[in-house]
Amino acid sequence: MNIDVLIIGQGISGTFLSYYLEKEGKSFLVIDNNYKNSPSKIAAGIINPVTGRRLVTVWMVDEVLPFAWNAYQQIGHELNITAIAQKTIIDFFPNPFMRESFLQKIESGDQYVHTYPEQNHFNHLFNYELGCGEIRPVYTAYLETLLPAWRSHLTNKNILIEENFDIAELKVEEDKIHYNDITATKIIFCDGTSSFDNPFFKPLPFAPNKGEALVTHIPGLPGEHIYKKGLMIVPMADKDLFWIGASYIWDFDNADPTDAFRHSTEQALKQWLKIPFTIEEHRSGLRPATLERRPFVGFHPVHSTAGILNGMGTKGCSLAPFFAKQLTDNLVYQLPIAKDADVKRFSKILSR
Ligand SMILES: Cc1cc2nc3c(=O)[nH]c(=O)nc-3n(C[C@H](O)[C@H](O)[C@H](O)COP(=O)(O)OP(=O)(O)OC[C@H]3O[C@@H](n4cnc5c(N)ncnc54)[C@H](O)[C@@H]3O)c2cc1C
């Protein structure tokens, strides 16, 4: 079989890459092993404009945020699903230092960080002694709805192969690649942490990061906000279901859920929430993060038939649509990829 592009992986990166290639009329196949703990399957889907304890404005926010909102709206509309929702974050200050940081950010005129006028509004739901502020706009992408819907779309068109991709069977030539009976002009790896062992791209400075989260049932908690106090409580697509997390662990032995996370999160929730909750699920997985916190996008400097869309780290929900489009435009129209994301910045180590 002859195609333009063979895509490995249907997480959020492979989903948007195949979406934009389809729009350009390119022929492609997606191979995905449907691994149940891939980060795209366990993420909260938060797309926020500021991040971390110091509320740092996220990289390329002015381009990436509106792009993500439009991209999820568009794909959702085409698939007849709700793929994204607009929320606000209610940030309950966990200590005086964070309260101070937040207030300073407001004073500096930050467009995303705001006072919350009714400080007692959440008194019947939460314990909070130091007040709260609001971050907006914020979005949640419903990957749990989007990924299966896009998978059905691909399956119906007979262009999704559910199996494990075996890199030993791949032959990369100057102008094409071969994999079993498939011949393609390009192969693009959107396979998350599997790329760490990929002979073409493994020299890249990947830095996997483990994250755990709980899915909880909290009847009576309004779903229009994300609530934050160290932990985040994030409304999911189903009413009364909330995602709670997450941990960020650089040093770990395996990707399994831990009793320590479950216990500490349950205790923190009991102290914070005033209404009952039940834990439905405990999730754990590895983020395809990178040492310099920028994604890896583009084609190999020597083996130009092999490409990558990866390294999304903690921000895959916002970065994947944006860079899937850039990679598509690069492939089809030879348009440039943002310098800080283009894998060509590692030409030296990839050419060794
Ligand atoms: C607990 C947690 C919470 C998170 N919350 C957020 C959040 O709120 N907002 C946000 O923006 N990001 C969040 N992230 C990060 C986000 O999940 C990732 O950045 C993103 O999902 C990466 O997507 P991807 O498609 O690049 O990779 P992946 O999700 O890893 O997808 C790779 C795909 O390739 C398939 N695959 C891999 N190897 C093979 C193979 N050999 N053969 C066939 N198929 C293969 C896998 O099954 C998978 O479907 C979170 C991550 C974690 C762990």
The ligand as a MOL file (V3000), in Angstrom:
LIG
                    3D

  0  0  0     0  0            999 V3000
M  V30 BEGIN CTAB
M  V30 COUNTS 53 58 0 0 0
M  V30 BEGIN ATOM
M  V30 1 C -1.6200 13.0750 35.1770 0
M  V30 2 C -1.4370 13.9350 33.9540 0
M  V30 3 C -2.1930 15.0840 33.8180 0
M  V30 4 C -2.0420 15.9080 32.6970 0
M  V30 5 N -2.8400 17.0150 32.5740 0
M  V30 6 C -2.6780 17.8300 31.4970 0
M  V30 7 C -3.4960 18.9770 31.3440 0
M  V30 8 O -4.3750 19.2450 32.1540 0
M  V30 9 N -3.2720 19.7950 30.2630 0
M  V30 10 C -2.3080 19.5030 29.3320 0
M  V30 11 O -2.1470 20.2790 28.3770 0
M  V30 12 N -1.5380 18.3990 29.4370 0
M  V30 13 C -1.7020 17.5630 30.5060 0
M  V30 14 N -0.9220 16.4590 30.6250 0
M  V30 15 C 0.1110 16.2300 29.6160 0
M  V30 16 C -0.5330 15.6420 28.3500 0
M  V30 17 O -1.2800 14.5330 28.7460 0
M  V30 18 C 0.5470 15.2610 27.3360 0
M  V30 19 O 1.3290 16.4010 27.0140 0
M  V30 20 C -0.0990 14.7580 26.0350 0
M  V30 21 O -1.1310 13.8630 26.3010 0
M  V30 22 C 0.9200 14.1130 25.1310 0
M  V30 23 O 0.2180 13.6530 24.0090 0
M  V30 24 P 0.9170 12.8610 22.8220 0
M  V30 25 O -0.1370 12.5330 21.8570 0
M  V30 26 O 2.1050 13.6200 22.3670 0
M  V30 27 O 1.4750 11.5180 23.5150 0
M  V30 28 P 0.6630 10.2760 24.1290 0
M  V30 29 O -0.5290 10.7120 24.8560 0
M  V30 30 O 1.6860 9.4770 24.8790 0
M  V30 31 O 0.1850 9.4600 22.8770 0
M  V30 32 C 1.0080 8.5160 22.2430 0
M  V30 33 C 0.1300 7.4950 21.5460 0
M  V30 34 O 1.0000 6.5910 20.8640 0
M  V30 35 C 0.6210 5.2550 21.1530 0
M  V30 36 N 1.8460 4.4470 21.0700 0
M  V30 37 C 2.9830 4.5930 21.7880 0
M  V30 38 N 3.8890 3.6660 21.4150 0
M  V30 39 C 3.3170 2.9420 20.4270 0
M  V30 40 C 3.7550 1.8340 19.6350 0
M  V30 41 N 4.9730 1.2870 19.7640 0
M  V30 42 N 2.8910 1.3150 18.7320 0
M  V30 43 C 1.6560 1.8440 18.5590 0
M  V30 44 N 1.2020 2.8890 19.2770 0
M  V30 45 C 2.0240 3.4270 20.2010 0
M  V30 46 C 0.0110 5.3060 22.5430 0
M  V30 47 O -0.9090 4.2460 22.7650 0
M  V30 48 C -0.7000 6.6630 22.5180 0
M  V30 49 O -2.0080 6.5380 22.0250 0
M  V30 50 C -1.0820 15.5820 31.7090 0
M  V30 51 C -0.3400 14.4060 31.8310 0
M  V30 52 C -0.5090 13.5910 32.9370 0
M  V30 53 C 0.2880 12.3170 33.0570 0
M  V30 END ATOM
M  V30 BEGIN BOND
M  V30 1 1 1 2
M  V30 2 1 2 3
M  V30 3 2 2 52
M  V30 4 2 3 4
M  V30 5 1 4 5
M  V30 6 1 4 50
M  V30 7 2 5 6
M  V30 8 1 6 7
M  V30 9 1 6 13
M  V30 10 2 7 8
M  V30 11 1 7 9
M  V30 12 1 9 10
M  V30 13 2 10 11
M  V30 14 1 10 12
M  V30 15 2 12 13
M  V30 16 1 13 14
M  V30 17 1 14 15
M  V30 18 1 14 50
M  V30 19 1 15 16
M  V30 20 1 16 17
M  V30 21 1 16 18
M  V30 22 1 18 19
M  V30 23 1 18 20
M  V30 24 1 20 21
M  V30 25 1 20 22
M  V30 26 1 22 23
M  V30 27 1 23 24
M  V30 28 2 24 25
M  V30 29 1 24 26
M  V30 30 1 24 27
M  V30 31 1 27 28
M  V30 32 2 28 29
M  V30 33 1 28 30
M  V30 34 1 28 31
M  V30 35 1 31 32
M  V30 36 1 32 33
M  V30 37 1 33 34
M  V30 38 1 33 48
M  V30 39 1 34 35
M  V30 40 1 35 36
M  V30 41 1 35 46
M  V30 42 1 36 37
M  V30 43 1 36 45
M  V30 44 2 37 38
M  V30 45 1 38 39
M  V30 46 1 39 40
M  V30 47 2 39 45
M  V30 48 1 40 41
M  V30 49 2 40 42
M  V30 50 1 42 43
M  V30 51 2 43 44
M  V30 52 1 44 45
M  V30 53 1 46 47
M  V30 54 1 46 48
M  V30 55 1 48 49
M  V30 56 2 50 51
M  V30 57 1 51 52
M  V30 58 1 52 53
M  V30 END BOND
M  V30 END CTAB
M  END
